[in-house]
Amino acid sequence: MSEHRVFPVPATWAAKAWADSARYEAMYRRSVEDPEGFWGEQGKRLDWIKPYTHVKDVSFASQDLHIRWFYDGTLNACSNCLDRHLATRRDQRAIIWEGDDPSVERTLTYGELHIEVCKFANVLKTLGVKRGDRVTIYMPMIPEIAVAMLACARIGAIHSVVFGGFSPEALANRIQDCDSGILITADEGVRGGRTIPLKASADKAMEKCPKVDRCVVVKRTGGKVDWRDGRDHWYEDLMSRSSTECAPEEMNAEDPLYILYTSGSTGKPKGVVHTTGGYLTYVTLTHQYVFDYHDGDIYWCTADVGWVTGHSYIIYGPLANGATTVMFEGMPNYPDSSRYWQVCDKHQVRIIYTAPTAIRALMRDGDAPVKKTSRQSLRLLGTVGEPINPAAWLWYYEVVGEQRCPVVDTWWQTETGGIMIAPLPGAMTLKPGAATRPFFGIRPALVDEDGHVIEGAGAGSLCMLDSWPGQMRYVYGDPDRMRQTYFDQFEGKYYTGDGCYRDADGDYWITGRIDDVINVSGHRLGTAEVESALVLHPNVAEAAVVGYPHTLKGQGIYAYVTLKVGIKPSDALRQELTEFVRKEIGPIANPDVIQWAPSLPKTRSGKIMRRILRKIAAGDYENLGDVSTLADPRVVEDLVNERKAL
Ligand code: WTA
């Protein structure tokens, strides 16, 4: 991990970027000293139907928790992404869609996207969707996912996008949690040359969700699907009869725009709610400054729309800024490991935003696949989702960007709505592995175990002292969970769940989750979720899951499983449990290691000592710490011996 080189801002960047270091400092100071003034101005980036007169009404006090921004203003998120650009950008490309197969692509101009969205908004209305209704979207990476989301926003319906890699079970839970009565999906998805049976999974989920009485299916492959007349509708049929006129609904700034489920330390994923005015202000401002986005730049975020990165930085941020956003259906190494850079050349991408896990996988395949492409269009390289190890950072910087392009390592979360800590490329000295400085309006604090704020250099739990407009507002259906999850740890502060180190220059280095959340290839998973899945298996008595360092995935899933009395451990059972978890949650939750544990290390009060399990999983047997509080310290010895034998 040690890399001490630093990369100062090149003079050309400082001159051309939206912010050089003096401007960053001035804007940052203003944003934290006078948040009302700063955000009051920034909110004007959007088109408001009724302008706000109040900017901020926030309390982080746990007994009086409330967060409102621009709360007497009204607007429509969809018309901010589309209608307001029509006068100047009707024929500009809004979305460049690059198919899984390199010979397949589609573009939609702002004018075309506007028509599709209006038509689908009318389809939703015809199907009875009203303002405030929850619409579940379970789709592959095709332009229709953007159409569906924006159509919801247009009529004031709340979308809940569920990543296409989630299992029917996971989908059903999310549909039930937000009490959604309509599902938008596709016949099949396509990735890496293989098809993914989305409608079949949706069918299984709907069996458990009788309330879903409308299912709209986009035809992506034409593959065979089961059909239930009356419930299932082809997207294409509905669209062909739909009108292109649809007035946007006037929404309050604090009306929910969407729900996005994310994993926490408990078994049940949380429906994070983002609202309209503050969220859109925040994602457009961060998209402009962090990526130094200028008019005409072709911008590509490789994330899946099913995650927050896709919501904020494929759809809402770029479109509200009038950008051309690339949407990619495929994966980094299909048909071969040159694919990303070929896409950059083909579409003249200026800004690419991807995940460390993709960089590490490509790095493993060597420099040749990169070097056979030009990449001359590239100007900036972004990363998100997990800590980036300096070796991957340097490879990205030196091999991909040929030392021309700043690497912006952006730290944020589903809950934060947008980027929180990241270098502004014209302003900050880059350090491989550091997310560097807070964005405008962001007041990070490092807190020690006793809740004291650490000043100067040091490490602690990363918290936020004040709100920002993109912050989540509440957990859907569970008003108190916001406070319990994020504000009960340290009074008056938002608790992120990440550990962080601040160096003597004031730069922030995120060290990873300090709660029971793990980050597998940039996908966020709760260890409790995987445990809940494992114990559903009839042969499993108990399970404890931890993350462990994994060279490609960042973190891998390590499961300790105690079998029921009389059940014999076997490789076949191990395989069966692996399949079982994949079926319950989805392939992203594939356990990398299952270790049989005749018993688990517990305190006398019965609490599993995860700290010890993490160390054993990491092979770090020497520093297990104090095991004297365990009910039976010999358990640890047995686990270590098992682990060594694996
Ligand atoms: C981790 C993704 C280090 C972190 C936008 C956070 C990162 C969690 C970084 C949120 C980064 C994200 N450096 N860690 N640049 N970006 N993380 O909700 O642990 O899917 O809490 O949001 O990913 O994951 P989520």
Boltz pocket constraint, residues with backbone or C-beta under 6 A from the ligand:
constraints:
  - pocket:
      binder: B
      contacts: [[A, 262], [A, 307], [A, 308], [A, 309], [A, 383], [A, 384], [A, 385], [A, 386], [A, 387], [A, 388], [A, 409], [A, 410], [A, 411], [A, 412], [A, 413], [A, 414], [A, 415], [A, 421], [A, 435], [A, 496], [A, 497], [A, 498], [A, 510], [A, 511], [A, 512], [A, 513], [A, 519], [A, 522], [A, 523], [A, 524]]
      max_distance: 6.0
